[in-house]
Amino acid sequence: MQLAGHSFLVTGGASGLGAACAVRFHAAGASVIAADRDAAKGEAIASQLGERAAFVETDVTDPDSVQAAIDAASRLGPLRGVVNCAGILDGARIVGREGPHDLEMFARVVNVNLVGTFNVLRLAAAAMAALPPVGDDGERGVIINTASVAAFEGQIGQAAYAASKGGVASMTLPAARELAKLGIRVVAIAPGIFETAMMQAALESVRESLAGQTVFPPRFGDPREFAALAQHVIENPMLNGAVLRLDGAVRMAAR
Ligand SMILES: NC(=O)c1ccc[n+]([C@@H]2O[C@H](COP(=O)([O-])OP(=O)(O)OC[C@H]3O[C@@H](n4cnc5c(N)ncnc54)[C@H](O)[C@@H]3O)[C@@H](O)[C@H]2O)c1
């Protein structure tokens, strides 16, 4: 799928990995909707990009809100791709000093990271299904979901986050299998540790530990490296149904 001349929706597009995708896709000639809860940061990205870009205040867990973002993207051109980067990080021990894990927090993390991702996937796929196929392979669109290495080696305190990202990883293949008949590919990227607002909020001791566990290069990932892979996924039609680790060989320890 080509970026130029097509429209792309990036959830979580106001910050971090999503913002890097919005900037890169736009530079490659795409029209971009940054969809995010954070209006201040989202408007700033959209005005930095200018023409062919807009921000839509969106809550990925809300069907009407996501449909409005998809409609806005479709007004800029045929919606040929989505990158799902909206997500939250929260954690607690299952049995901590203050008692059992807060159930509401577990549900909130799963709701935003997993249910929100699925909500965008289903509505975007329906919009793409109505488009004519393009190219030699008859593609209609590409959907990229953001998992995490925590889907595979979640740390102590990450039961909720790991469960949410495990769900994102696990739905990749069934979604790719089902949407194949529509010419829609589905790929997940499982990042290691990237330098974004999410990780900047972590304790310095946690940051140092995680950077030290990244084998090579021994540093946090740059969001532009995530965006480069997302662009490649969009452009390479053989990438489908896979969960791609982008992680400098990090294998997170139990704590
Ligand atoms: N940074 C990392 O190290 C890392 C590693 C693995 C996975 N991830 C995942 O990558 C994705 C992007 O994270 P990031 O690091 O860029 O973090 P970030 O905090 O910089 O960006 C996340 C964005 O999602 C938005 N968001 C949160 N809830 C939302 C909702 N309900 N509706 C719409 N927008 C919402 C936030 O406002 C924010 O702008 C997340 O899914 C995260 O779990 C990040």
PDBQT file of the ligand as one rigid body, heavy atoms in Angstrom, charges set to zero:
ROOT
HETATM    1  N1  LIG A 301       6.949   3.642  24.951  1.00  0.00    +0.000 N 
HETATM    2  C1  LIG A 301       7.169   2.361  25.106  1.00  0.00    +0.000 C 
HETATM    3  O1  LIG A 301       8.206   1.964  25.613  1.00  0.00    +0.000 OA
HETATM    4  C2  LIG A 301       6.155   1.350  24.650  1.00  0.00    +0.000 A 
HETATM    5  C3  LIG A 301       6.526   0.000  24.661  1.00  0.00    +0.000 A 
HETATM    6  C4  LIG A 301       5.621  -0.958  24.245  1.00  0.00    +0.000 A 
HETATM    7  C5  LIG A 301       4.362  -0.573  23.817  1.00  0.00    +0.000 A 
HETATM    8  N2  LIG A 301       4.017   0.733  23.828  1.00  0.00    +0.000 N 
HETATM    9  C6  LIG A 301       2.666   1.076  23.368  1.00  0.00    +0.000 C 
HETATM   10  O2  LIG A 301       2.764   2.008  22.324  1.00  0.00    +0.000 OA
HETATM   11  C7  LIG A 301       1.572   2.791  22.269  1.00  0.00    +0.000 C 
HETATM   12  C8  LIG A 301       1.968   4.256  22.216  1.00  0.00    +0.000 C 
HETATM   13  O3  LIG A 301       2.551   4.610  23.462  1.00  0.00    +0.000 OA
HETATM   14  P1  LIG A 301       3.592   5.795  23.628  1.00  0.00    +0.000 P 
HETATM   15  O4  LIG A 301       4.788   5.205  24.254  1.00  0.00    +0.000 OA
HETATM   16  O5  LIG A 301       3.699   6.563  22.377  1.00  0.00    +0.000 OA
HETATM   17  O6  LIG A 301       2.852   6.603  24.801  1.00  0.00    +0.000 OA
HETATM   18  P2  LIG A 301       2.314   8.101  24.874  1.00  0.00    +0.000 P 
HETATM   19  O7  LIG A 301       1.769   8.211  26.250  1.00  0.00    +0.000 OA
HETATM   20  O8  LIG A 301       3.360   9.052  24.412  1.00  0.00    +0.000 OA
HETATM   21  O9  LIG A 301       1.128   8.110  23.813  1.00  0.00    +0.000 OA
HETATM   22  C9  LIG A 301      -0.089   7.442  24.020  1.00  0.00    +0.000 C 
HETATM   23  C10 LIG A 301      -1.212   8.352  23.545  1.00  0.00    +0.000 C 
HETATM   24  O10 LIG A 301      -2.449   7.630  23.668  1.00  0.00    +0.000 OA
HETATM   25  C11 LIG A 301      -3.431   8.572  24.034  1.00  0.00    +0.000 C 
HETATM   26  N3  LIG A 301      -4.579   7.883  24.621  1.00  0.00    +0.000 N 
HETATM   27  C12 LIG A 301      -4.639   7.245  25.818  1.00  0.00    +0.000 A 
HETATM   28  N4  LIG A 301      -5.872   6.768  26.007  1.00  0.00    +0.000 NA
HETATM   29  C13 LIG A 301      -6.601   7.119  24.924  1.00  0.00    +0.000 A 
HETATM   30  C14 LIG A 301      -7.960   6.917  24.538  1.00  0.00    +0.000 A 
HETATM   31  N5  LIG A 301      -8.830   6.261  25.324  1.00  0.00    +0.000 N 
HETATM   32  N6  LIG A 301      -8.368   7.393  23.346  1.00  0.00    +0.000 NA
HETATM   33  C15 LIG A 301      -7.514   8.070  22.556  1.00  0.00    +0.000 A 
HETATM   34  N7  LIG A 301      -6.232   8.309  22.866  1.00  0.00    +0.000 NA
HETATM   35  C16 LIG A 301      -5.791   7.831  24.041  1.00  0.00    +0.000 A 
HETATM   36  C17 LIG A 301      -2.731   9.494  25.016  1.00  0.00    +0.000 C 
HETATM   37  O11 LIG A 301      -3.425  10.729  25.159  1.00  0.00    +0.000 OA
HETATM   38  C18 LIG A 301      -1.369   9.641  24.366  1.00  0.00    +0.000 C 
HETATM   39  O12 LIG A 301      -1.288  10.781  23.536  1.00  0.00    +0.000 OA
HETATM   40  C19 LIG A 301       0.762   2.404  23.508  1.00  0.00    +0.000 C 
HETATM   41  O13 LIG A 301      -0.224   1.465  23.138  1.00  0.00    +0.000 OA
HETATM   42  C20 LIG A 301       1.795   1.744  24.399  1.00  0.00    +0.000 C 
HETATM   43  O14 LIG A 301       1.205   0.810  25.287  1.00  0.00    +0.000 OA
HETATM   44  C21 LIG A 301       4.889   1.716  24.224  1.00  0.00    +0.000 A 
ENDROOT
TORSDOF 0
